[in-house]
Each structure stands twice: as C-alpha cells, then as structure tokens.
Amino acid sequence: MQDTMFMWNVVLTLTVAPIGWFMKRQADEVLRLTTLLNRTREDYIKRSDHSDEMNKVTEHLIRLEAKIDKVSDKLNEKRFQ
C-alpha cells in the first residue's frame, strides 16, 4: 500500500510540477508583454500629432525648395550673361 502511495506521489509530482512551472512562465511572459505594450504606447505619437509634424516638415521643405530655386536662377542668370 505504501509503495502504491509513494508511486502515486511521484507521478503527481512529475506531472503537476511541470504544469505549475509552465503556468508560472506564461504568467511572467504576459506580464513582460504588458510592460512592453505600455512602454510602446508611451513612446509612439498620436496620428494627429504625426500629421501636424509632417505638415511642418513639408512647409520647411517647400521653403527650402523656393530658396534653392532662387539660387539656381541667379546662377543661371550669371552663367548666360
């Protein structure tokens, strides 16, 4: 009878312990992913903020293009005189 109880305890230990270990690892992974998700939400900007920033960049590029065109026109005028 004691041999049977001992074997039953060994079988339970060998099946329950890995299941518990696996569940603990999964819970830790979910916690890690939750932390990463929260950090990602903090780091990324909203769509409206992105649109505003892109509009500013576009305006600056248009101004630079106009300045380059002026310089290019002046150089062409000097070259053809």
N, CA, C and O atoms as CSV, one atom per row, in Angstrom:
chain,resi,resn,atom,element,x,y,z
A,1,MET,N,N,0.821,-1.197,0.000
A,1,MET,CA,C,0.000,0.000,0.000
A,1,MET,C,C,0.863,1.258,0.000
A,1,MET,O,O,0.567,2.226,-0.701
A,2,GLN,N,N,1.943,1.234,0.801
A,2,GLN,CA,C,2.812,2.404,0.857
A,2,GLN,C,C,3.579,2.582,-0.452
A,2,GLN,O,O,3.855,3.705,-0.872
A,3,ASP,N,N,3.915,1.474,-1.085
A,3,ASP,CA,C,4.590,1.569,-2.383
A,3,ASP,C,C,3.680,2.221,-3.419
A,3,ASP,O,O,4.123,3.018,-4.247
A,4,THR,N,N,2.396,1.864,-3.354
A,4,THR,CA,C,1.444,2.440,-4.294
A,4,THR,C,C,1.276,3.937,-4.025
A,4,THR,O,O,1.227,4.728,-4.967
A,5,MET,N,N,1.190,4.331,-2.768
A,5,MET,CA,C,1.069,5.746,-2.413
A,5,MET,C,C,2.321,6.512,-2.824
A,5,MET,O,O,2.237,7.634,-3.322
A,6,PHE,N,N,3.469,5.905,-2.613
A,6,PHE,CA,C,4.723,6.542,-2.996
A,6,PHE,C,C,4.771,6.762,-4.509
A,6,PHE,O,O,5.139,7.842,-4.972
A,7,MET,N,N,4.405,5.752,-5.263
A,7,MET,CA,C,4.403,5.857,-6.727
A,7,MET,C,C,3.388,6.922,-7.182
A,7,MET,O,O,3.660,7.696,-8.100
A,8,TRP,N,N,2.216,6.947,-6.528
A,8,TRP,CA,C,1.204,7.943,-6.885
A,8,TRP,C,C,1.739,9.353,-6.617
A,8,TRP,O,O,1.521,10.249,-7.433
A,9,ASN,N,N,2.428,9.571,-5.502
A,9,ASN,CA,C,3.024,10.867,-5.182
A,9,ASN,C,C,4.090,11.260,-6.209
A,9,ASN,O,O,4.182,12.419,-6.614
A,10,VAL,N,N,4.883,10.288,-6.615
A,10,VAL,CA,C,5.914,10.557,-7.620
A,10,VAL,C,C,5.253,10.959,-8.944
A,10,VAL,O,O,5.681,11.920,-9.584
A,11,VAL,N,N,4.222,10.234,-9.350
A,11,VAL,CA,C,3.539,10.543,-10.602
A,11,VAL,C,C,2.903,11.928,-10.529
A,11,VAL,O,O,3.014,12.711,-11.473
A,12,LEU,N,N,2.243,12.231,-9.427
A,12,LEU,CA,C,1.631,13.553,-9.282
A,12,LEU,C,C,2.687,14.657,-9.300
A,12,LEU,O,O,2.493,15.697,-9.928
A,13,THR,N,N,3.784,14.431,-8.622
A,13,THR,CA,C,4.853,15.426,-8.585
A,13,THR,C,C,5.426,15.647,-9.977
A,13,THR,O,O,5.684,16.781,-10.379
A,14,LEU,N,N,5.620,14.565,-10.704
A,14,LEU,CA,C,6.214,14.679,-12.036
A,14,LEU,C,C,5.249,15.284,-13.067
A,14,LEU,O,O,5.696,15.747,-14.117
A,15,THR,N,N,3.971,15.289,-12.799
A,15,THR,CA,C,3.018,15.896,-13.737
A,15,THR,C,C,2.587,17.292,-13.299
A,15,THR,O,O,2.449,18.185,-14.136
A,16,VAL,N,N,2.375,17.491,-12.014
A,16,VAL,CA,C,1.895,18.786,-11.531
A,16,VAL,C,C,3.013,19.830,-11.521
A,16,VAL,O,O,2.766,20.988,-11.857
A,17,ALA,N,N,4.227,19.451,-11.148
A,17,ALA,CA,C,5.326,20.412,-11.075
A,17,ALA,C,C,5.626,21.052,-12.442
A,17,ALA,O,O,5.749,22.275,-12.511
A,18,PRO,N,N,5.747,20.282,-13.525
A,18,PRO,CA,C,5.988,20.936,-14.820
A,18,PRO,C,C,4.813,21.818,-15.270
A,18,PRO,O,O,5.026,22.863,-15.885
A,19,ILE,N,N,3.601,21.408,-14.971
A,19,ILE,CA,C,2.446,22.228,-15.333
A,19,ILE,C,C,2.489,23.548,-14.569
A,19,ILE,O,O,2.229,24.604,-15.147
A,20,GLY,N,N,2.809,23.502,-13.292
A,20,GLY,CA,C,2.925,24.723,-12.487
A,20,GLY,C,C,4.057,25.610,-12.981
A,20,GLY,O,O,3.912,26.829,-13.061
A,21,TRP,N,N,5.189,24.987,-13.314
A,21,TRP,CA,C,6.327,25.740,-13.840
A,21,TRP,C,C,5.949,26.417,-15.156
A,21,TRP,O,O,6.270,27.587,-15.363
A,22,PHE,N,N,5.267,25.689,-16.051
A,22,PHE,CA,C,4.842,26.232,-17.326
A,22,PHE,C,C,3.871,27.400,-17.135
A,22,PHE,O,O,3.993,28.425,-17.805
A,23,MET,N,N,2.924,27.248,-16.238
A,23,MET,CA,C,1.954,28.317,-15.984
A,23,MET,C,C,2.643,29.560,-15.416
A,23,MET,O,O,2.270,30.680,-15.765
A,24,LYS,N,N,3.632,29.380,-14.553
A,24,LYS,CA,C,4.381,30.500,-13.987
A,24,LYS,C,C,5.142,31.229,-15.088
A,24,LYS,O,O,5.161,32.460,-15.119
A,25,ARG,N,N,5.767,30.482,-15.988
A,25,ARG,CA,C,6.496,31.107,-17.102
A,25,ARG,C,C,5.547,31.885,-18.002
A,25,ARG,O,O,5.880,32.981,-18.454
A,26,GLN,N,N,4.376,31.331,-18.264
A,26,GLN,CA,C,3.410,32.021,-19.116
A,26,GLN,C,C,2.917,33.304,-18.455
A,26,GLN,O,O,2.760,34.327,-19.121
A,27,ALA,N,N,2.674,33.251,-17.159
A,27,ALA,CA,C,2.231,34.445,-16.432
A,27,ALA,C,C,3.326,35.519,-16.464
A,27,ALA,O,O,3.027,36.700,-16.641
A,28,ASP,N,N,4.586,35.119,-16.295
A,28,ASP,CA,C,5.691,36.069,-16.370
A,28,ASP,C,C,5.797,36.682,-17.766
A,28,ASP,O,O,6.067,37.874,-17.905
A,29,GLU,N,N,5.586,35.873,-18.789
A,29,GLU,CA,C,5.650,36.370,-20.159
A,29,GLU,C,C,4.530,37.358,-20.441
A,29,GLU,O,O,4.754,38.372,-21.103
A,30,VAL,N,N,3.343,37.080,-19.955
A,30,VAL,CA,C,2.222,38.017,-20.127
A,30,VAL,C,C,2.533,39.335,-19.425
A,30,VAL,O,O,2.237,40.403,-19.960
A,31,LEU,N,N,3.116,39.274,-18.253
A,31,LEU,CA,C,3.488,40.489,-17.530
A,31,LEU,C,C,4.543,41.267,-18.308
A,31,LEU,O,O,4.462,42.491,-18.402
A,32,ARG,N,N,5.523,40.579,-18.861
A,32,ARG,CA,C,6.570,41.227,-19.649
A,32,ARG,C,C,5.976,41.902,-20.888
A,32,ARG,O,O,6.321,43.041,-21.204
A,33,LEU,N,N,5.087,41.199,-21.581
A,33,LEU,CA,C,4.468,41.766,-22.777
A,33,LEU,C,C,3.571,42.962,-22.443
A,33,LEU,O,O,3.499,43.921,-23.211
A,34,THR,N,N,2.906,42.902,-21.323
A,34,THR,CA,C,2.077,44.029,-20.886
A,34,THR,C,C,2.945,45.256,-20.631
A,34,THR,O,O,2.587,46.370,-21.013
A,35,THR,N,N,4.076,45.046,-19.989
A,35,THR,CA,C,5.000,46.150,-19.730
A,35,THR,C,C,5.514,46.735,-21.038
A,35,THR,O,O,5.570,47.955,-21.194
A,36,LEU,N,N,5.890,45.871,-21.980
A,36,LEU,CA,C,6.376,46.357,-23.274
A,36,LEU,C,C,5.292,47.103,-24.037
A,36,LEU,O,O,5.567,48.118,-24.676
A,37,LEU,N,N,4.077,46.612,-23.975
A,37,LEU,CA,C,2.971,47.281,-24.653
A,37,LEU,C,C,2.733,48.670,-24.066
A,37,LEU,O,O,2.521,49.630,-24.807
A,38,ASN,N,N,2.766,48.777,-22.758
A,38,ASN,CA,C,2.572,50.078,-22.114
A,38,ASN,C,C,3.698,51.038,-22.489
A,38,ASN,O,O,3.459,52.220,-22.732
A,39,ARG,N,N,4.918,50.527,-22.535
A,39,ARG,CA,C,6.052,51.366,-22.911
A,39,ARG,C,C,5.921,51.818,-24.362
A,39,ARG,O,O,6.242,52.961,-24.688
A,40,THR,N,N,5.455,50.934,-25.227
A,40,THR,CA,C,5.264,51.277,-26.632
A,40,THR,C,C,4.195,52.346,-26.783
A,40,THR,O,O,4.354,53.271,-27.581
A,41,ARG,N,N,3.127,52.235,-26.041
A,41,ARG,CA,C,2.064,53.253,-26.101
A,41,ARG,C,C,2.586,54.617,-25.689
A,41,ARG,O,O,2.170,55.638,-26.236
A,42,GLU,N,N,3.500,54.636,-24.720
A,42,GLU,CA,C,4.037,55.913,-24.256
A,42,GLU,C,C,4.984,56.519,-25.278
A,42,GLU,O,O,5.049,57.741,-25.408
A,43,ASP,N,N,5.722,55.681,-26.010
A,43,ASP,CA,C,6.747,56.169,-26.922
A,43,ASP,C,C,6.180,56.665,-28.244
A,43,ASP,O,O,6.729,57.599,-28.828
A,44,TYR,N,N,5.125,56.083,-28.720
A,44,TYR,CA,C,4.593,56.459,-30.020
A,44,TYR,C,C,3.675,57.663,-29.915
A,44,TYR,O,O,3.039,57.900,-28.888
A,45,ILE,N,N,3.624,58.420,-31.009
A,45,ILE,CA,C,2.795,59.619,-31.006
A,45,ILE,C,C,1.444,59.312,-31.636
A,45,ILE,O,O,1.266,58.305,-32.320
A,46,LYS,N,N,0.516,60.195,-31.388
A,46,LYS,CA,C,-0.825,60.029,-31.943
A,46,LYS,C,C,-0.828,60.419,-33.411
A,46,LYS,O,O,0.070,61.124,-33.874
A,47,ARG,N,N,-1.815,59.971,-34.128
A,47,ARG,CA,C,-1.920,60.248,-35.564
A,47,ARG,C,C,-2.022,61.746,-35.828
A,47,ARG,O,O,-1.392,62.250,-36.758
A,48,SER,N,N,-2.799,62.458,-35.032
A,48,SER,CA,C,-2.946,63.898,-35.251
A,48,SER,C,C,-1.623,64.624,-35.009
A,48,SER,O,O,-1.282,65.553,-35.740
A,49,ASP,N,N,-0.878,64.202,-33.982
A,49,ASP,CA,C,0.431,64.810,-33.727
A,49,ASP,C,C,1.375,64.539,-34.890
A,49,ASP,O,O,2.145,65.410,-35.296
A,50,HIS,N,N,1.308,63.334,-35.416
A,50,HIS,CA,C,2.157,62.971,-36.549
A,50,HIS,C,C,1.805,63.823,-37.769
A,50,HIS,O,O,2.696,64.296,-38.474
A,51,SER,N,N,0.535,64.016,-38.014
A,51,SER,CA,C,0.104,64.840,-39.151
A,51,SER,C,C,0.595,66.272,-38.998
A,51,SER,O,O,1.072,66.871,-39.962
A,52,ASP,N,N,0.482,66.819,-37.807
A,52,ASP,CA,C,0.954,68.188,-37.560
A,52,ASP,C,C,2.451,68.304,-37.827
A,52,ASP,O,O,2.904,69.251,-38.471
A,53,GLU,N,N,3.211,67.337,-37.331
A,53,GLU,CA,C,4.663,67.362,-37.528
A,53,GLU,C,C,5.015,67.219,-39.005
A,53,GLU,O,O,5.922,67.890,-39.498
A,54,MET,N,N,4.306,66.353,-39.705
A,54,MET,CA,C,4.575,66.172,-41.134
A,54,MET,C,C,4.231,67.441,-41.909
A,54,MET,O,O,4.928,67.780,-42.866
A,55,ASN,N,N,3.183,68.142,-41.521
A,55,ASN,CA,C,2.843,69.409,-42.170
A,55,ASN,C,C,3.951,70.435,-41.972
A,55,ASN,O,O,4.290,71.170,-42.900
A,56,LYS,N,N,4.513,70.488,-40.778
A,56,LYS,CA,C,5.619,71.413,-40.511
A,56,LYS,C,C,6.832,71.079,-41.372
A,56,LYS,O,O,7.460,71.966,-41.949
A,57,VAL,N,N,7.150,69.799,-41.450
A,57,VAL,CA,C,8.292,69.376,-42.268
A,57,VAL,C,C,8.051,69.722,-43.730
A,57,VAL,O,O,8.958,70.192,-44.416
A,58,THR,N,N,6.845,69.493,-44.206
A,58,THR,CA,C,6.512,69.809,-45.594
A,58,THR,C,C,6.659,71.304,-45.860
A,58,THR,O,O,7.200,71.698,-46.893
A,59,GLU,N,N,6.189,72.126,-44.949
A,59,GLU,CA,C,6.326,73.577,-45.113
A,59,GLU,C,C,7.792,73.987,-45.184
A,59,GLU,O,O,8.165,74.822,-46.009
A,60,HIS,N,N,8.618,73.410,-44.332
A,60,HIS,CA,C,10.049,73.733,-44.351
A,60,HIS,C,C,10.689,73.288,-45.668
A,60,HIS,O,O,11.517,74.002,-46.234
A,61,LEU,N,N,10.308,72.127,-46.140
A,61,LEU,CA,C,10.872,71.652,-47.408
A,61,LEU,C,C,10.454,72.539,-48.574
A,61,LEU,O,O,11.250,72.779,-49.482
A,62,ILE,N,N,9.228,73.024,-48.561
A,62,ILE,CA,C,8.772,73.939,-49.614
A,62,ILE,C,C,9.578,75.230,-49.578
A,62,ILE,O,O,9.970,75.752,-50.622
A,63,ARG,N,N,9.824,75.741,-48.383
A,63,ARG,CA,C,10.631,76.964,-48.256
A,63,ARG,C,C,12.053,76.724,-48.759
A,63,ARG,O,O,12.617,77.568,-49.455
A,64,LEU,N,N,12.630,75.578,-48.408
A,64,LEU,CA,C,13.977,75.262,-48.888
A,64,LEU,C,C,13.998,75.130,-50.409
A,64,LEU,O,O,14.938,75.586,-51.061
A,65,GLU,N,N,12.995,74.527,-50.957
A,65,GLU,CA,C,12.915,74.385,-52.407
A,65,GLU,C,C,12.865,75.759,-53.085
A,65,GLU,O,O,13.521,75.987,-54.101
A,66,ALA,N,N,12.084,76.657,-52.512
A,66,ALA,CA,C,11.992,78.012,-53.073
A,66,ALA,C,C,13.343,78.711,-53.015
A,66,ALA,O,O,13.735,79.379,-53.972
A,67,LYS,N,N,14.054,78.566,-51.915
A,67,LYS,CA,C,15.375,79.188,-51.784
A,67,LYS,C,C,16.363,78.589,-52.784
A,67,LYS,O,O,17.154,79.313,-53.389
A,68,ILE,N,N,16.318,77.279,-52.954
A,68,ILE,CA,C,17.211,76.627,-53.914
A,68,ILE,C,C,16.885,77.090,-55.329
A,68,ILE,O,O,17.787,77.306,-56.139
A,69,ASP,N,N,15.613,77.240,-55.621
A,69,ASP,CA,C,15.223,77.733,-56.944
A,69,ASP,C,C,15.749,79.146,-57.182
A,69,ASP,O,O,16.213,79.445,-58.282
A,70,LYS,N,N,15.686,80.023,-56.177
A,70,LYS,CA,C,16.208,81.380,-56.315
A,70,LYS,C,C,17.706,81.368,-56.588
A,70,LYS,O,O,18.194,82.074,-57.470
A,71,VAL,N,N,18.427,80.559,-55.820
A,71,VAL,CA,C,19.876,80.476,-56.004
A,71,VAL,C,C,20.190,79.919,-57.390
A,71,VAL,O,O,21.092,80.410,-58.070
A,72,SER,N,N,19.465,78.919,-57.798
A,72,SER,CA,C,19.673,78.325,-59.108
A,72,SER,C,C,19.394,79.327,-60.215
A,72,SER,O,O,20.140,79.387,-61.193
A,73,ASP,N,N,18.346,80.106,-60.083
A,73,ASP,CA,C,18.021,81.129,-61.079
A,73,ASP,C,C,19.123,82.178,-61.163
A,73,ASP,O,O,19.504,82.590,-62.259
A,74,LYS,N,N,19.636,82.612,-60.020
A,74,LYS,CA,C,20.713,83.614,-60.006
A,74,LYS,C,C,21.968,83.048,-60.674
A,74,LYS,O,O,22.632,83.751,-61.436
A,75,LEU,N,N,22.292,81.799,-60.398
A,75,LEU,CA,C,23.459,81.192,-61.019
A,75,LEU,C,C,23.277,81.064,-62.531
A,75,LEU,O,O,24.218,81.292,-63.291
A,76,ASN,N,N,22.087,80.706,-62.966
A,76,ASN,CA,C,21.812,80.597,-64.400
A,76,ASN,C,C,21.896,81.948,-65.089
A,76,ASN,O,O,22.382,82.037,-66.216
A,77,GLU,N,N,21.426,83.012,-64.421
A,77,GLU,CA,C,21.497,84.355,-64.990
A,77,GLU,C,C,22.950,84.776,-65.182
A,77,GLU,O,O,23.305,85.346,-66.214
A,78,LYS,N,N,23.790,84.493,-64.185
A,78,LYS,CA,C,25.201,84.867,-64.277
A,78,LYS,C,C,25.899,84.058,-65.357
A,78,LYS,O,O,26.773,84.576,-66.051
A,79,ARG,N,N,25.527,82.810,-65.504
A,79,ARG,CA,C,26.199,81.950,-66.469
A,79,ARG,C,C,25.859,82.350,-67.911
A,79,ARG,O,O,26.703,82.229,-68.799
A,80,PHE,N,N,24.646,82.819,-68.145
A,80,PHE,CA,C,24.236,83.177,-69.505
A,80,PHE,C,C,24.499,84.627,-69.876
A,80,PHE,O,O,24.162,85.044,-70.984
A,81,GLN,N,N,25.085,85.396,-68.991
A,81,GLN,CA,C,25.365,86.796,-69.319
A,81,GLN,C,C,26.668,86.948,-70.034
A,81,GLN,O,O,27.054,88.064,-70.382
